[in-house]
Amino acid sequence: MNKNGKFLKKLGNRGQGPNEYLYISHIFTDDDIIYLSDRVADRPNFLMKYDFNGNLIGKISKPQGGNERYVFQAIQPLKRDTFVMDVATDNNEKYPKALLVETNESESFVIHEYPNYFHLNKGEVRGIMPWEQAILYRYKNEIRFFKQIYCDTIFTIGHDLELRDGF
């Protein structure tokens, strides 16, 4: 839609075929690219890339978790080919973590993990949902994020790639 609410373009198609999505979990822009994230548990997770005319220009697979199955909760671009992703694992014993992911034209690679970026006592883990989505947002050239439950800190990752307490 434009600033007056007029419909302009449709992005992609809903469905189960190639280049289709079932459930849009995130949509965001970075410079001249629109990213659309499909989050479905039983099929690969992708970031689909569209130009501002609504044309599909690429698809990036999200990184695999090795022995763990990542569930991607939130995504924000830090720079052109680097993203901060909040993930949970299918192993409820583990705390959520944030990943720093670098992409090329079709693949993505974890270049840094920020495990246990919020801390709980073992007794408290049973009272939360490890799948709880984080809130990620851009502020200038940084990504800020926090969990809504049991977290009293907003964390920041800047271009130095260091995780620090923001607030």
C-alpha positions as a Python dict, from the first residue, in 0.01 Angstrom:
ca = {
    (1, 'M'): (0, 0, 0),
    (2, 'N'): (111, 353, -51),
    (3, 'K'): (98, 619, 220),
    (4, 'N'): (-268, 687, 133),
    (5, 'G'): (-368, 321, 177),
    (6, 'K'): (-400, 238, -195),
    (7, 'F'): (-314, -124, -283),
    (8, 'L'): (2, -142, -496),
    (9, 'K'): (141, -496, -530),
    (10, 'K'): (100, -851, -409),
    (11, 'L'): (408, -1041, -290),
    (12, 'G'): (425, -1407, -387),
    (13, 'N'): (151, -1663, -359),
    (14, 'R'): (3, -1860, -77),
    (15, 'G'): (30, -2236, -117),
    (16, 'Q'): (260, -2537, -83),
    (17, 'G'): (439, -2523, -417),
    (18, 'P'): (777, -2379, -510),
    (19, 'N'): (816, -2011, -416),
    (20, 'E'): (488, -2019, -223),
    (21, 'Y'): (436, -1972, 148),
    (22, 'L'): (190, -2106, 401),
    (23, 'Y'): (247, -1874, 692),
    (24, 'I'): (425, -1539, 688),
    (25, 'S'): (607, -1494, 1015),
    (26, 'H'): (804, -1178, 930),
    (27, 'I'): (827, -918, 661),
    (28, 'F'): (1088, -642, 660),
    (29, 'T'): (1288, -426, 422),
    (30, 'D'): (1654, -343, 388),
    (31, 'D'): (1750, -83, 128),
    (32, 'D'): (1585, -199, -196),
    (33, 'I'): (1489, -554, -91),
    (34, 'I'): (1176, -684, 79),
    (35, 'Y'): (1231, -998, 287),
    (36, 'L'): (947, -1235, 364),
    (37, 'S'): (995, -1519, 611),
    (38, 'D'): (789, -1837, 599),
    (39, 'R'): (774, -2032, 926),
    (40, 'V'): (629, -2379, 896),
    (41, 'A'): (752, -2662, 1119),
    (42, 'D'): (749, -2944, 864),
    (43, 'R'): (918, -2774, 569),
    (44, 'P'): (1238, -2577, 515),
    (45, 'N'): (1254, -2221, 644),
    (46, 'F'): (1342, -1957, 388),
    (47, 'L'): (1387, -1586, 355),
    (48, 'M'): (1230, -1494, 23),
    (49, 'K'): (1371, -1180, -140),
    (50, 'Y'): (1155, -949, -349),
    (51, 'D'): (1231, -623, -526),
    (52, 'F'): (1006, -324, -467),
    (53, 'N'): (807, -415, -781),
    (54, 'G'): (698, -740, -615),
    (55, 'N'): (924, -970, -821),
    (56, 'L'): (1088, -1266, -648),
    (57, 'I'): (1464, -1213, -685),
    (58, 'G'): (1598, -1489, -461),
    (59, 'K'): (1551, -1723, -173),
    (60, 'I'): (1791, -1787, 115),
    (61, 'S'): (1767, -2101, 325),
    (62, 'K'): (1795, -2042, 698),
    (63, 'P'): (2081, -2222, 875),
    (64, 'Q'): (2033, -2571, 1013),
    (65, 'G'): (2084, -2645, 1381),
    (66, 'G'): (2300, -2954, 1352),
    (67, 'N'): (2154, -3200, 1602),
    (68, 'E'): (1891, -2947, 1707),
    (69, 'R'): (1595, -2823, 1507),
    (70, 'Y'): (1586, -2445, 1512),
    (71, 'V'): (1255, -2265, 1525),
    (72, 'F'): (1310, -1910, 1406),
    (73, 'Q'): (1119, -1667, 1623),
    (74, 'A'): (1227, -1325, 1499),
    (75, 'I'): (1463, -1187, 1234),
    (76, 'Q'): (1615, -844, 1167),
    (77, 'P'): (1892, -739, 925),
    (78, 'L'): (2204, -595, 1090),
    (79, 'K'): (2364, -514, 755),
    (80, 'R'): (2308, -616, 392),
    (81, 'D'): (2391, -988, 426),
    (82, 'T'): (2399, -1028, 805),
    (83, 'F'): (2093, -1100, 1017),
    (84, 'V'): (2020, -1139, 1387),
    (85, 'M'): (1781, -1429, 1444),
    (86, 'D'): (1616, -1530, 1769),
    (87, 'V'): (1573, -1907, 1776),
    (88, 'A'): (1437, -2174, 2003),
    (89, 'T'): (1523, -2541, 1980),
    (90, 'D'): (1300, -2844, 1996),
    (91, 'N'): (1489, -2949, 2307),
    (92, 'N'): (1298, -2783, 2592),
    (93, 'E'): (1597, -2823, 2824),
    (94, 'K'): (1784, -2551, 2637),
    (95, 'Y'): (1730, -2180, 2671),
    (96, 'P'): (1651, -1973, 2364),
    (97, 'K'): (1946, -1817, 2187),
    (98, 'A'): (2019, -1552, 1931),
    (99, 'L'): (2222, -1624, 1618),
    (100, 'L'): (2424, -1395, 1396),
    (101, 'V'): (2380, -1528, 1044),
    (102, 'E'): (2563, -1435, 726),
    (103, 'T'): (2409, -1511, 386),
    (104, 'N'): (2522, -1543, 29),
    (105, 'E'): (2298, -1580, -273),
    (106, 'S'): (2123, -1897, -152),
    (107, 'E'): (2269, -2027, 177),
    (108, 'S'): (2319, -1896, 527),
    (109, 'F'): (2576, -1971, 792),
    (110, 'V'): (2582, -1912, 1166),
    (111, 'I'): (2885, -1694, 1235),
    (112, 'H'): (2817, -1634, 1604),
    (113, 'E'): (2583, -1768, 1873),
    (114, 'Y'): (2459, -1572, 2173),
    (115, 'P'): (2339, -1853, 2401),
    (116, 'N'): (2151, -1785, 2722),
    (117, 'Y'): (2120, -1414, 2655),
    (118, 'F'): (1873, -1403, 2938),
    (119, 'H'): (1920, -1613, 3246),
    (120, 'L'): (1672, -1809, 3451),
    (121, 'N'): (1703, -2032, 3752),
    (122, 'K'): (1647, -2396, 3659),
    (123, 'G'): (1318, -2399, 3852),
    (124, 'E'): (1181, -2114, 3642),
    (125, 'V'): (1237, -2288, 3307),
    (126, 'R'): (926, -2503, 3352),
    (127, 'G'): (714, -2189, 3390),
    (128, 'I'): (800, -2035, 3052),
    (129, 'M'): (758, -2132, 2693),
    (130, 'P'): (1101, -2172, 2534),
    (131, 'W'): (930, -2100, 2202),
    (132, 'E'): (831, -1751, 2313),
    (133, 'Q'): (902, -1499, 2043),
    (134, 'A'): (1152, -1222, 2107),
    (135, 'I'): (1094, -864, 2008),
    (136, 'L'): (1369, -749, 1766),
    (137, 'Y'): (1392, -401, 1624),
    (138, 'R'): (1643, -176, 1452),
    (139, 'Y'): (1769, 137, 1622),
    (140, 'K'): (2015, 331, 1404),
    (141, 'N'): (2282, 73, 1310),
    (142, 'E'): (2204, -171, 1589),
    (143, 'I'): (1960, -450, 1660),
    (144, 'R'): (1787, -442, 1996),
    (145, 'F'): (1593, -733, 2137),
    (146, 'F'): (1431, -878, 2445),
    (147, 'K'): (1204, -1157, 2560),
    (148, 'Q'): (874, -1049, 2708),
    (149, 'I'): (869, -1289, 3003),
    (150, 'Y'): (1134, -1307, 3276),
    (151, 'C'): (1360, -1060, 3100),
    (152, 'D'): (1441, -720, 3243),
    (153, 'T'): (1708, -626, 2987),
    (154, 'I'): (1699, -497, 2631),
    (155, 'F'): (2009, -631, 2456),
    (156, 'T'): (2197, -463, 2173),
    (157, 'I'): (2412, -602, 1893),
    (158, 'G'): (2601, -342, 1689),
    (159, 'H'): (2837, -358, 1392),
    (160, 'D'): (3113, -472, 1628),
    (161, 'L'): (2897, -790, 1664),
    (162, 'E'): (2922, -779, 2044),
    (163, 'L'): (2617, -846, 2261),
    (164, 'R'): (2575, -593, 2539),
    (165, 'D'): (2307, -470, 2772),
    (166, 'G'): (2126, -177, 2612),
    (167, 'F'): (1883, -102, 2893),
}
